[in-house]
Amino acid sequence: MNQFYKMKTNFLKALLSILFSFLIFYSASAQSYLPTSDARSIALGGSQQLIGDAYGVFNNAASLAWIEKPTFVISSSNRFFLKELAGAGAGFALPSKYGVFGLNINYSGFNNFNRKLVGLSYTQKINNNIALAVKADYLQTSIAEYGNHNTLTADVGVCIKVIKELSVGVNVFNPFMVSGGYYADEKIPTEFSLGMNYQLSDRVLMIAEESKEMNTPSRFHGGIEYKPGNKIFIRGGISTQPFEYAFGAGFILKSFSVDIASAYHSQLGYSPSLSLKYVLSKK
């Protein structure tokens, strides 16, 4: 009897934890299926169209077309200082004469409820100003007492350098509207994002972006990156639905770059993040 009571108690605790996570994950934070993983994007309001940055392995892979050296990235974040909403990611971008190959691995959640994503991308320039990317995504959702559910889907991305100072990016996650989950009618969101980068000067970059999941309100993301010195960046941004503002900084230390950021929600508080980037130098 005591063993049965203990099993029942543990099950109820797990169930309450899962419900708590669902409530915050979907209702309060209004984030996408997997959260943005790098601190630079978070500091710029969650923008995904950062052209020429290796963090594109987490976002729009088409932006990788203009990187010149193999690059490793790792990142961690913690939504509202809740361990249930912690996340981490690692990635690698490899430019070659055949295009740019990318790999990313993401994890978010905790023992009773978590999501994992493994993405493998390929990016190719059509010409000096246009790049296309496709990414295969393997998704796994794990819920205590229910086991794992696995799904395959994809990303498609485009980046265009309109003029020297202006770039535009488009990305679609799950364009084929793949369904998957523990229930027959459970859907994986299809998310569209359209954004632009405008290099106002050598020291100022401006970003604006709109993203939308099917059947949900669209979100605006905007930010400014200021470069006061050759190896220092200061960033700020906002996003809507819900409204959050963000801030952060970046530092270049030879082959290493360090980015820190935090978003802030007026009711739920701060969401800090830290990212590291390492560029392999060619001998």
C-alpha positions as CSV (number, residue, x, y, z in Angstrom):
1,M,0.0,0.0,0.0
2,N,2.8,2.4,0.9
3,Q,4.5,1.7,-2.4
4,F,1.2,2.4,-4.3
5,Y,0.8,5.6,-2.4
6,K,4.3,6.7,-3.2
7,M,3.8,5.9,-6.9
8,K,0.6,7.9,-7.0
9,T,2.2,10.9,-5.2
10,N,5.1,10.9,-7.7
11,F,2.7,10.7,-10.6
12,L,0.7,13.7,-9.3
13,K,3.8,15.7,-8.8
14,A,5.0,15.0,-12.3
15,L,1.6,15.9,-13.7
16,L,1.4,19.2,-11.8
17,S,4.9,20.1,-13.1
18,I,3.9,19.3,-16.7
19,L,0.8,21.4,-16.4
20,F,2.7,24.3,-14.8
21,S,5.2,24.2,-17.7
22,F,2.5,24.1,-20.4
23,L,0.8,27.1,-18.7
24,I,3.9,29.2,-18.8
25,F,5.4,27.9,-22.0
26,Y,2.3,28.6,-24.1
27,S,0.3,31.3,-22.3
28,A,2.8,33.5,-20.6
29,S,5.9,33.6,-22.7
30,A,4.3,33.3,-26.1
31,Q,7.5,32.0,-27.5
32,S,8.0,29.8,-30.6
33,Y,8.2,26.0,-30.7
34,L,11.8,26.2,-29.6
35,P,13.2,29.4,-28.1
36,T,15.8,31.5,-29.9
37,S,19.1,30.2,-28.6
38,D,21.7,32.9,-29.0
39,A,22.2,36.0,-26.8
40,R,22.8,38.3,-29.7
41,S,19.4,37.6,-31.2
42,I,17.7,37.9,-27.8
43,A,19.3,41.3,-27.1
44,L,18.0,42.5,-30.5
45,G,14.4,41.6,-29.6
46,G,14.5,38.0,-30.7
47,S,15.4,38.9,-34.3
48,Q,16.4,35.9,-36.5
49,Q,17.7,37.5,-39.7
50,L,21.3,38.3,-38.7
51,I,23.2,38.1,-42.0
52,G,26.7,36.7,-41.9
53,D,26.6,35.5,-38.3
54,A,27.3,31.8,-37.4
55,Y,24.4,32.0,-34.9
56,G,22.3,31.5,-38.0
57,V,22.6,27.7,-37.3
58,F,19.9,28.4,-34.7
59,N,17.8,30.7,-36.8
60,N,17.7,31.3,-40.6
61,A,20.4,29.1,-42.1
62,A,20.5,31.2,-45.3
63,S,22.3,33.9,-43.3
64,L,25.3,31.5,-43.1
65,A,26.2,32.1,-46.7
66,W,28.6,34.9,-46.0
67,I,30.6,33.4,-43.2
68,E,34.2,32.7,-44.2
69,K,35.6,30.4,-41.5
70,P,34.4,27.3,-39.7
71,T,32.7,28.4,-36.5
72,F,31.5,26.7,-33.3
73,V,28.7,28.3,-31.2
74,I,27.2,27.3,-27.8
75,S,24.4,29.1,-25.9
76,S,22.3,28.9,-22.8
77,S,19.2,30.7,-21.7
78,N,16.8,30.7,-18.8
79,R,13.3,32.1,-19.2
80,F,12.2,34.0,-16.2
81,F,14.8,32.2,-14.0
82,L,12.7,29.1,-14.1
83,K,14.6,25.8,-14.4
84,E,11.6,24.4,-16.2
85,L,12.1,26.9,-19.0
86,A,15.9,26.6,-19.2
87,G,17.4,25.9,-22.6
88,A,20.7,25.3,-24.3
89,G,22.1,24.9,-27.8
90,A,25.3,24.0,-29.7
91,G,26.1,24.4,-33.3
92,F,28.8,24.3,-36.0
93,A,28.9,26.1,-39.4
94,L,31.3,24.8,-42.1
95,P,31.9,26.9,-45.2
96,S,33.2,25.0,-48.3
97,K,33.4,25.4,-52.0
98,Y,30.1,23.5,-52.3
99,G,28.2,25.8,-49.9
100,V,27.9,26.1,-46.1
101,F,26.9,23.1,-44.0
102,G,25.4,23.7,-40.5
103,L,24.5,21.6,-37.5
104,N,22.6,22.6,-34.4
105,I,21.4,20.8,-31.3
106,N,18.9,22.4,-29.0
107,Y,17.3,21.4,-25.7
108,S,14.7,23.1,-23.6
109,G,12.7,22.0,-20.5
110,F,13.3,19.8,-17.6
111,N,13.1,16.1,-16.6
112,N,9.3,15.8,-16.8
113,F,8.8,17.8,-19.9
114,N,11.4,18.7,-22.5
115,R,12.0,19.2,-26.2
116,K,15.1,18.4,-28.3
117,L,15.9,19.5,-31.8
118,V,18.7,18.4,-34.1
119,G,19.0,20.4,-37.3
120,L,21.2,19.8,-40.4
121,S,21.3,22.6,-42.9
122,Y,22.8,23.3,-46.3
123,T,23.2,26.9,-47.6
124,Q,24.1,27.9,-51.2
125,K,24.6,31.2,-52.8
126,I,22.7,31.8,-56.0
127,N,24.9,34.8,-56.7
128,N,26.8,37.2,-54.6
129,N,23.6,38.8,-53.2
130,I,21.1,35.9,-52.8
131,A,21.4,32.7,-50.7
132,L,19.0,29.8,-50.2
133,A,19.0,27.3,-47.3
134,V,17.2,24.1,-46.4
135,K,17.3,22.4,-43.0
136,A,16.1,19.0,-41.9
137,D,14.8,19.1,-38.3
138,Y,14.5,16.1,-36.0
139,L,12.2,16.9,-33.1
140,Q,11.6,14.9,-29.9
141,T,9.1,15.8,-27.2
142,S,9.5,13.9,-23.9
143,I,6.8,13.9,-21.2
144,A,7.2,11.9,-18.0
145,E,4.8,8.9,-17.8
146,Y,4.1,9.2,-21.5
147,G,7.5,8.6,-23.1
148,N,9.0,10.2,-26.2
149,H,7.4,11.4,-29.5
150,N,9.6,11.9,-32.5
151,T,8.9,13.9,-35.7
152,L,10.8,15.1,-38.8
153,T,10.2,18.4,-40.4
154,A,12.1,21.2,-42.1
155,D,13.1,24.9,-42.4
156,V,13.5,26.9,-45.6
157,G,15.3,30.2,-45.7
158,V,16.3,33.0,-48.1
159,C,18.6,36.0,-47.6
160,I,19.0,38.8,-50.1
161,K,21.5,41.7,-50.0
162,V,19.3,44.4,-51.7
163,I,22.1,47.0,-51.5
164,K,25.3,47.2,-49.6
165,E,23.6,48.6,-46.5
166,L,20.3,46.7,-46.6
167,S,19.6,42.9,-46.4
168,V,16.4,41.0,-46.2
169,G,15.8,37.5,-44.8
170,V,12.8,35.1,-44.9
171,N,12.5,31.9,-43.0
172,V,9.7,29.3,-42.7
173,F,9.8,26.6,-40.0
174,N,7.7,23.5,-40.8
175,P,6.6,24.7,-44.3
176,F,4.9,21.4,-45.0
177,M,2.6,21.7,-41.9
178,V,3.8,18.4,-40.5
179,S,1.6,17.2,-37.7
180,G,2.9,15.3,-34.7
181,G,2.4,14.6,-31.1
182,Y,0.7,12.4,-28.5
183,Y,-2.7,13.1,-30.0
184,A,-3.8,12.7,-33.6
185,D,-4.8,16.3,-33.9
186,E,-1.7,17.8,-32.3
187,K,0.0,20.2,-34.6
188,I,3.6,21.4,-34.9
189,P,3.4,25.2,-35.5
190,T,4.3,26.6,-38.9
191,E,6.2,29.8,-38.3
192,F,7.0,32.5,-40.8
193,S,9.5,35.3,-40.2
194,L,10.5,38.2,-42.4
195,G,13.1,40.7,-41.4
196,M,15.6,43.3,-42.6
197,N,19.1,44.5,-41.5
198,Y,20.1,48.1,-42.2
199,Q,23.7,49.2,-41.7
200,L,23.1,52.8,-40.8
201,S,26.9,53.4,-40.4
202,D,30.0,51.5,-39.6
203,R,29.0,51.5,-36.0
204,V,25.2,51.2,-36.0
205,L,23.1,48.2,-37.2
206,M,19.3,48.4,-37.2
207,I,17.0,45.3,-37.3
208,A,13.3,45.0,-37.8
209,E,11.3,41.7,-38.2
210,E,7.8,40.3,-38.1
211,S,7.2,36.7,-37.2
212,K,3.9,34.7,-37.1
213,E,2.8,31.2,-36.2
214,M,-0.3,29.9,-37.8
215,N,-3.5,30.9,-35.9
216,T,-1.7,33.2,-33.5
217,P,-1.1,37.0,-33.5
218,S,2.1,38.2,-35.3
219,R,5.1,39.4,-33.3
220,F,7.3,42.4,-34.0
221,H,11.0,42.3,-33.2
222,G,13.3,45.2,-33.4
223,G,16.7,46.2,-32.2
224,I,19.8,48.4,-32.6
225,E,23.4,47.2,-32.3
226,Y,26.0,49.9,-31.5
227,K,29.8,49.3,-31.9
228,P,31.6,51.8,-29.7
229,G,35.0,50.1,-30.3
230,N,36.4,47.5,-32.6
231,K,35.7,44.6,-30.2
232,I,32.7,45.8,-28.2
233,F,29.0,45.8,-29.1
234,I,26.1,47.3,-27.1
235,R,22.6,46.1,-28.0
236,G,18.9,46.8,-27.2
237,G,15.6,45.7,-28.6
238,I,11.9,45.1,-28.1
239,S,9.3,42.4,-29.1
240,T,5.5,42.3,-28.9
241,Q,2.8,39.7,-28.2
242,P,3.7,39.9,-25.3
243,F,5.7,43.1,-25.0
244,E,9.3,42.6,-23.8
245,Y,12.4,44.7,-24.0
246,A,15.9,43.3,-24.2
247,F,19.5,44.5,-23.8
248,G,22.9,43.0,-24.0
249,A,26.5,43.3,-25.0
250,G,29.1,41.5,-27.1
251,F,32.9,41.2,-26.8
252,I,35.5,39.8,-29.2
253,L,38.5,38.1,-27.7
254,K,40.7,37.1,-30.6
255,S,39.1,33.9,-32.0
256,F,36.4,33.9,-29.2
257,S,33.3,36.1,-29.0
258,V,31.2,36.4,-25.9
259,D,27.6,37.6,-26.0
260,I,25.3,38.3,-23.0
261,A,21.7,39.4,-22.9
262,S,18.5,39.5,-21.1
263,A,14.9,40.0,-22.1
264,Y,12.4,41.5,-19.6
265,H,8.7,40.9,-19.1
266,S,6.8,43.3,-16.8
267,Q,5.0,40.5,-14.9
268,L,7.4,37.5,-15.2
269,G,10.7,39.2,-15.0
270,Y,14.1,38.7,-16.6
271,S,15.3,36.0,-19.0
272,P,19.1,35.9,-19.1
273,S,21.2,34.3,-21.8
274,L,24.9,33.7,-22.6
275,S,26.5,32.6,-25.9
276,L,30.0,31.8,-26.9
277,K,31.4,31.7,-30.5
278,Y,34.8,30.3,-31.6
279,V,36.1,30.9,-35.1
280,L,38.7,28.4,-36.4
281,S,41.6,30.4,-37.9
282,K,43.0,29.2,-41.2
283,K,46.8,28.5,-41.0
